[in-house]
Amino acid sequence: MTTTFFLVRHAAHDRLGRVLCGRMPGVTLGREGKAQAASLAERLAGEGLAAIYASPLERAQETAAPVAARAGLPVETLPALNEIDFGAWTGRSFDDLHGDSTWTGWNQARHVTRPPGGETILEAQGRAMRGLEDLRARHGEARLALVSHADVIKLVIAHALGLGADGMQRFEVGPASVSVLVLGAWGAKVESLNERAFLGIHA
């Protein structure tokens, strides 16, 4: 018995690439992001989804909404899919963070660096994997869409590939992309990574 997860990164918002938004409230999809979310709904329409789960953050909920509407399903909120808690870094620009020695350490060895007041990537990876295992136990042989955030999805994929947590930096998970992961009692396998369903997407 296997459960198939369509791991969806939320669509684009106006702060993308400029600000470490983390869990800050009020980050919503721009016009491009809404178009991307509509394309995701088309991409996933024929997948026979049994349920759709999303991070509590607005940008994930907004991305999930058209997917759910197309599938005739509700969006269920799953805290395990939430963005990494970046603590005091939340809301700071990347230009500003580049002068922070702890930020430099984070990018060099994330598995041993904690954002000030936040969580480590090992903690984030653990909660995400527990969330997926709980869904596998609940749904069994099913196909589920999970709308989350780049680093959380990367951590799940890294675990499935047998990479250390820092291995998440070896591959890309772009905005509004789909990666397919299969979980069973035997372990996990990655069926696809960073699928783009449309043109004109910005990293």
C-alpha positions as CSV (number, residue, x, y, z in Angstrom):
1,M,0.0,0.0,0.0
2,T,1.4,3.3,-1.0
3,T,0.4,7.0,-0.7
4,T,1.2,9.4,-3.5
5,F,1.9,13.0,-2.5
6,F,1.9,15.9,-5.0
7,L,4.2,18.3,-3.1
8,V,3.3,21.8,-4.4
9,R,5.2,24.9,-3.6
10,H,3.0,28.0,-3.2
11,A,2.8,30.3,-6.1
12,A,4.6,33.6,-6.5
13,H,4.1,36.7,-4.3
14,D,5.5,40.2,-4.7
15,R,8.3,39.8,-2.0
16,L,9.7,36.6,-3.6
17,G,13.5,36.7,-3.8
18,R,13.7,40.0,-1.8
19,V,12.4,39.3,1.7
20,L,12.7,36.2,4.0
21,C,9.0,36.1,4.7
22,G,8.9,33.0,6.8
23,R,5.7,32.9,8.8
24,M,4.9,36.6,8.6
25,P,1.2,37.3,8.0
26,G,-0.3,39.1,5.1
27,V,2.0,37.6,2.3
28,T,-0.5,37.0,-0.5
29,L,-0.3,36.0,-4.1
30,G,0.2,38.7,-6.8
31,R,-1.3,38.6,-10.2
32,E,1.4,36.3,-11.5
33,G,0.9,34.0,-8.6
34,K,-2.8,33.7,-9.1
35,A,-2.2,32.8,-12.7
36,Q,0.2,30.1,-11.6
37,A,-2.3,28.7,-9.1
38,A,-4.9,28.4,-11.8
39,S,-2.3,26.5,-13.9
40,L,-1.7,24.2,-11.0
41,A,-5.4,23.5,-10.8
42,E,-5.3,22.4,-14.5
43,R,-2.1,20.3,-13.9
44,L,-3.6,18.4,-11.0
45,A,-7.2,18.1,-12.3
46,G,-6.8,14.6,-13.7
47,E,-4.8,13.1,-10.8
48,G,-7.7,11.7,-8.8
49,L,-6.9,13.5,-5.6
50,A,-8.5,12.3,-2.4
51,A,-7.7,15.3,-0.3
52,I,-5.9,18.6,-0.4
53,Y,-3.8,19.9,2.5
54,A,-2.1,23.3,2.8
55,S,0.2,25.2,5.2
56,P,-1.7,27.7,7.4
57,L,0.0,30.7,5.6
58,E,-2.1,32.8,3.2
59,R,0.1,32.2,0.2
60,A,-0.3,28.4,0.5
61,Q,-4.0,28.6,1.2
62,E,-4.5,30.9,-1.9
63,T,-2.5,28.5,-4.0
64,A,-4.5,25.5,-2.8
65,A,-7.9,27.1,-3.3
66,P,-8.2,26.8,-7.1
67,V,-6.8,23.2,-7.0
68,A,-9.4,22.3,-4.4
69,A,-12.2,24.0,-6.3
70,R,-11.3,22.2,-9.5
71,A,-11.2,18.8,-7.6
72,G,-14.4,19.5,-5.7
73,L,-12.6,19.2,-2.3
74,P,-12.1,21.4,0.7
75,V,-8.7,22.8,1.6
76,E,-7.6,21.2,4.9
77,T,-5.0,23.1,6.9
78,L,-2.0,21.1,8.1
79,P,0.4,22.8,10.5
80,A,3.1,20.2,9.7
81,L,3.4,21.9,6.2
82,N,4.1,25.3,7.7
83,E,7.1,27.3,6.6
84,I,10.3,27.0,8.7
85,D,10.1,29.3,11.7
86,F,12.9,31.8,11.0
87,G,12.5,33.6,14.3
88,A,14.1,37.1,14.3
89,W,15.0,36.8,10.7
90,T,11.3,36.8,9.7
91,G,10.5,39.7,7.4
92,R,14.1,40.9,6.9
93,S,15.4,41.5,3.4
94,F,18.1,39.2,2.0
95,D,20.4,42.2,1.4
96,D,20.2,43.0,5.1
97,L,20.7,39.3,6.1
98,H,23.9,39.0,4.1
99,G,25.7,41.0,6.8
100,D,24.6,38.7,9.6
101,S,27.2,36.1,10.7
102,T,24.6,33.6,11.9
103,W,22.9,33.9,8.5
104,T,26.3,33.0,6.9
105,G,26.6,30.0,9.2
106,W,23.0,28.9,8.3
107,N,23.8,28.9,4.6
108,Q,27.1,27.0,5.2
109,A,25.8,24.3,7.6
110,R,22.1,24.5,8.1
111,H,21.9,21.3,10.1
112,V,23.8,22.8,13.0
113,T,22.6,26.4,12.8
114,R,19.4,27.7,14.5
115,P,17.8,30.9,13.3
116,P,17.6,33.3,16.3
117,G,14.4,32.4,18.1
118,G,13.4,29.9,15.4
119,E,13.7,26.2,14.6
120,T,16.4,24.1,13.0
121,I,16.0,22.4,9.7
122,L,16.1,19.1,11.4
123,E,13.2,20.1,13.5
124,A,11.3,21.3,10.4
125,Q,12.2,18.1,8.6
126,G,11.0,16.0,11.5
127,R,7.6,17.7,11.8
128,A,7.1,17.5,8.0
129,M,7.9,13.8,7.8
130,R,5.7,13.0,10.8
131,G,2.9,14.9,9.0
132,L,3.3,12.8,5.8
133,E,3.4,9.6,7.8
134,D,0.2,10.6,9.6
135,L,-1.5,11.2,6.3
136,R,-0.3,7.9,4.9
137,A,-1.8,6.2,8.0
138,R,-5.0,8.1,7.6
139,H,-5.5,7.8,3.8
140,G,-3.8,4.6,2.9
141,E,-3.8,4.0,-0.9
142,A,-4.6,7.5,-2.0
143,R,-3.3,10.5,-4.0
144,L,-3.0,13.8,-2.0
145,A,-2.0,17.3,-2.8
146,L,0.1,19.1,-0.2
147,V,0.8,22.8,-0.6
148,S,3.8,24.0,1.3
149,H,7.0,26.0,1.1
150,A,10.3,25.5,-0.8
151,D,12.6,24.6,2.1
152,V,10.0,22.2,3.7
153,I,9.5,20.4,0.4
154,K,13.2,20.3,-0.2
155,L,13.7,18.7,3.3
156,V,11.1,16.0,2.5
157,I,12.7,15.3,-0.8
158,A,16.2,15.2,0.7
159,H,15.0,12.7,3.3
160,A,13.4,10.5,0.6
161,L,16.6,10.5,-1.4
162,G,18.7,9.6,1.6
163,L,20.6,12.9,1.6
164,G,21.6,14.8,4.7
165,A,19.5,17.8,5.5
166,D,22.0,20.1,3.9
167,G,21.5,18.2,0.7
168,M,18.4,20.2,0.2
169,Q,20.6,22.9,-1.4
170,R,21.5,20.6,-4.3
171,F,18.2,20.9,-6.1
172,E,15.6,23.5,-6.9
173,V,11.9,23.6,-6.0
174,G,10.5,26.7,-7.8
175,P,7.3,28.6,-7.1
176,A,4.1,26.8,-8.1
177,S,6.1,23.7,-8.9
178,V,5.0,20.1,-8.4
179,S,7.2,17.3,-7.0
180,V,5.8,13.8,-6.7
181,L,6.7,11.5,-3.7
182,V,5.5,8.0,-3.0
183,L,5.5,6.7,0.6
184,G,5.0,3.1,1.6
185,A,5.9,0.8,4.5
186,W,9.1,0.0,2.5
187,G,10.2,3.6,2.4
188,A,10.0,6.5,-0.1
189,K,10.8,7.3,-3.7
190,V,10.7,10.5,-5.7
191,E,8.8,10.1,-9.0
192,S,9.3,13.7,-10.2
193,L,11.0,16.9,-9.1
194,N,10.2,20.6,-9.7
195,E,7.7,20.2,-12.5
196,R,6.6,23.5,-14.1
197,A,3.2,23.4,-15.6
198,F,3.4,26.8,-17.3
199,L,5.8,29.4,-18.8
200,G,6.9,32.7,-17.5
201,I,7.6,31.6,-13.9
202,H,10.2,33.5,-11.9
203,A,12.4,31.8,-9.3
